[in-house]
């Protein structure tokens, strides 16, 4: 996990000590990718590269595109992670414990924990505890936005995401192979990009469920001997039940 920690640490220092350079860098991405309005990446808050600690125990690594933006949670995080680099890294390594103790709620992690846990989780405290013990989330574009995930991705964005995957996820899998049980990629656009990168086809399919309007699928490949599951849909985006997820991950 050294690579992603170093990237996060370096980027935070720029945000903290040379904020104009950080803002310039984020705005350049917005211009390059033609991001406007709710799709724009936000430079007013520090980047979120990861949540959770891959150095302790076996974890599921969940790979996403970029973090969302919720005003209440951003304000809570600012009271802890803005102080200095040590506070920033400690917050992200122990992200779920901080939220568990705060009494706050994040629907995304509530749904993901419910899908992955073998036991029934009751309440936010149990769900955040499960996440801290069993989950690490890494976002390929670490800058917050309100609506980036809902936009169609351009060729330039796809190329950037592949580059980030090569620079962040592949080294992380190599460095933390003994601590990664599996990798889950589930955002629709991201899944399609990674399937194309690795030449994934129907021979890699491990689960399929037909619905009235479409068919939802799960493909499985191995990257550096680690199983990687590619969900066309996932909790909380919809399509799969918790039971479906558990069956797919058993393959």
C-alpha positions in Angstrom: 0.0 0.0 0.0 3.1 2.2 0.0 2.4 3.6 -3.5 -1.1 4.9 -2.7 -0.1 6.3 0.7 2.9 8.2 -0.9 0.7 9.6 -3.6 -1.9 10.8 -1.1 0.7 12.2 1.2 2.4 14.2 -1.6 -0.9 15.5 -2.9 -2.1 16.5 0.5 1.1 18.5 1.1 0.5 20.4 -2.1 -3.1 21.1 -1.0 -2.0 22.2 2.4 1.2 24.2 1.6 0.6 25.4 -2.0 -3.1 25.4 -2.4 -2.9 27.6 -5.6 -0.9 24.8 -7.3 -3.4 22.2 -6.1 -6.3 24.3 -7.4 -4.5 24.8 -10.7 -3.9 21.1 -11.2 -7.5 20.2 -10.5 -8.8 22.9 -12.7 -6.5 21.7 -15.5 -8.2 18.3 -15.3 -11.6 20.0 -15.4 -10.6 21.8 -18.6 -8.9 18.8 -20.1 -12.0 16.6 -19.5 -14.5 19.4 -20.2 -16.0 18.9 -16.8 -18.6 21.6 -15.8 -21.2 22.1 -13.1 -21.8 19.1 -10.8 -19.4 17.0 -12.9 -16.5 19.3 -12.0 -13.8 18.0 -9.7 -13.6 20.1 -6.5 -10.3 21.7 -5.3 -11.5 23.2 -2.1 -11.1 20.0 -0.1 -8.1 17.6 0.1 -8.0 14.5 -2.1 -9.4 11.2 -1.0 -7.2 8.4 -2.4 -8.2 5.7 -0.1 -10.2 4.6 3.0 -9.0 1.7 5.1 -5.7 0.0 6.0 -4.3 -2.8 3.8 -1.5 -3.6 6.3 -3.7 -5.3 8.8 -5.4 -8.6 8.0 -7.1 -9.9 4.8 -9.2 -7.2 3.0 -11.5 -6.8 0.0 -10.1 -4.0 -2.2 -12.9 -2.0 -3.8 -11.9 0.2 -6.7 -13.9 3.2 -7.6 -13.7 6.2 -10.0 -13.9 9.1 -7.6 -15.4 10.2 -4.3 -18.7 12.0 -4.1 -19.4 15.2 -2.1 -21.7 15.5 0.9 -21.5 18.8 2.7 -22.1 17.4 6.2 -19.5 14.6 6.0 -17.0 16.9 4.3 -17.3 19.3 7.3 -16.9 16.5 9.7 -13.7 15.3 7.9 -12.3 18.7 7.9 -12.1 18.9 11.7 -9.7 15.9 11.6 -7.8 15.5 8.4 -7.0 19.1 7.6 -4.6 19.7 10.5 -1.4 18.2 9.1 -0.2 15.2 7.1 -0.1 12.8 10.0 -3.7 13.6 10.8 -4.7 13.2 7.2 -3.1 9.8 6.8 -4.3 8.6 10.2 -7.9 9.6 9.2 -7.8 7.7 6.0 -6.1 4.6 7.4 -8.7 4.5 10.2 -11.5 6.1 8.1 -14.3 3.7 9.1 -13.4 3.8 12.8 -13.6 7.6 12.8 -17.0 7.4 11.2 -18.1 4.6 13.6 -17.3 6.8 16.6 -18.9 9.9 15.1 -22.3 8.3 14.9 -22.6 9.4 11.3 -23.9 7.4 8.3 -22.7 6.8 4.8 -25.2 4.9 2.6 -22.6 3.7 0.2 -20.6 1.8 2.8 -23.8 0.6 4.6 -24.8 -1.1 1.3 -21.4 -2.5 0.5 -20.9 -3.9 4.0 -24.3 -5.5 3.8 -23.4 -7.1 0.5 -20.0 -8.5 1.7 -20.7 -9.5 5.2 -21.5 -13.1 6.0 -23.3 -12.1 9.1 -26.3 -9.7 9.5 -25.0 -6.2 10.4 -27.2 -4.1 12.6 -26.7 -0.3 12.6 -24.0 2.0 11.4 -21.6 1.1 14.1 -21.5 -2.6 13.1 -21.3 -1.7 9.5 -18.3 0.7 9.9 -16.6 -1.9 12.2 -17.0 -4.5 9.5 -15.5 -2.1 6.9 -12.5 -1.2 9.0 -11.7 -4.9 9.5 -12.5 -6.2 6.0 -12.5 -3.4 3.4 -10.3 -0.9 1.7 -11.6 1.5 -0.9 -9.3 3.2 -3.5 -10.6 5.9 -5.9 -8.7 6.3 -9.2 -9.5 10.0 -9.5 -9.1 11.1 -5.9 -10.8 14.5 -6.2 -14.4 15.0 -5.0 -17.4 15.8 -7.2 -21.1 15.9 -6.9 -22.0 14.2 -10.2 -18.9 13.0 -12.1 -20.0 9.4 -11.9 -23.2 10.1 -13.8 -21.6 11.5 -16.9 -20.5 9.7 -20.0 -16.8 9.2 -20.0 -14.8 10.6 -22.9 -11.8 8.9 -24.5 -9.4 11.2 -22.6 -11.0 10.3 -19.3 -10.8 6.6 -20.1 -7.1 6.9 -21.0 -6.5 8.8 -17.7 -8.3 6.1 -15.7 -6.3 3.3 -17.3 -3.1 5.3 -16.5 -4.2 5.7 -12.9 -5.1 2.0 -12.7 -1.5 1.1 -13.9 0.1 3.6 -11.5 -2.0 3.0 -8.4 -3.9 -0.3 -8.4 -1.4 -2.6 -10.0 1.4 -1.5 -7.6 -1.0 -1.7 -4.7 -1.9 -5.3 -5.6 1.8 -6.2 -5.9 2.8 -4.5 -2.6 -0.2 -5.9 -0.6 -0.8 -9.2 -2.2 -0.7 -11.1 1.1 -3.4 -8.8 2.5 -5.8 -8.7 -0.4 -8.4 -11.4 -0.5 -10.1 -10.1 -3.7 -10.7 -7.0 -5.7 -14.1 -5.7 -6.6 -14.7 -3.3 -9.5 -18.4 -2.4 -9.8 -19.0 1.1 -11.3 -20.5 0.5 -14.7 -18.2 2.8 -16.7 -15.1 1.7 -14.8 -15.9 -2.0 -15.3 -16.2 -1.6 -19.0 -12.8 0.1 -19.2 -11.1 -2.6 -17.1 -12.7 -5.4 -19.1 -11.4 -3.8 -22.3 -7.9 -3.4 -20.8 -7.7 -7.1 -19.8 -9.5 -8.5 -22.8 -12.4 -9.9 -20.6 -15.0 -11.8 -22.5 -17.9 -14.3 -21.8 -15.4 -17.0 -21.0 -14.6 -15.1 -17.8 -18.3 -14.8 -16.8 -19.1 -16.4 -13.4 -22.6 -15.1 -12.7 -25.6 -13.9 -14.8 -29.1 -12.8 -13.9 -31.7 -11.8 -16.5 -34.0 -9.0 -15.7 -37.0 -7.5 -17.5 -35.0 -4.8 -19.3 -31.4 -6.1 -19.2 -29.0 -8.7 -18.0 -26.6 -8.2 -15.2 -23.3 -10.1 -15.2 -20.2 -10.7 -13.2 -16.8 -11.6 -14.7 -13.8 -12.8 -12.9 -10.1 -12.5 -13.8 -6.8 -12.8 -11.9 -4.4 -10.0 -11.6 -1.0 -11.0 -10.1 -2.9 -14.1 -8.8 -5.5 -12.0 -7.0 -9.1 -12.6 -8.0 -10.7 -9.5 -9.5 -14.5 -9.4 -9.8 -16.1 -7.1 -12.4 -19.8 -6.4 -11.6 -21.9 -4.8 -14.4 -24.1 -3.6 -11.5 -23.6 -3.8 -7.7 -25.0 -2.6 -4.4 -26.0 0.2 -4.0 -26.2 1.0 -7.7 -28.9 -1.7 -8.0 -29.4 -4.9 -9.9 -28.0 -7.5 -7.6 -29.4 -8.6 -4.3 -27.1 -9.2 -1.3 -27.6 -12.9 -1.9 -26.6 -12.5 -5.6 -23.4 -10.8 -4.6 -22.5 -13.5 -2.2 -23.1 -16.2 -4.8 -21.0 -14.4 -7.4 -18.1 -13.9 -5.0 -18.1 -17.6 -4.1 -17.2 -18.5 -7.7 
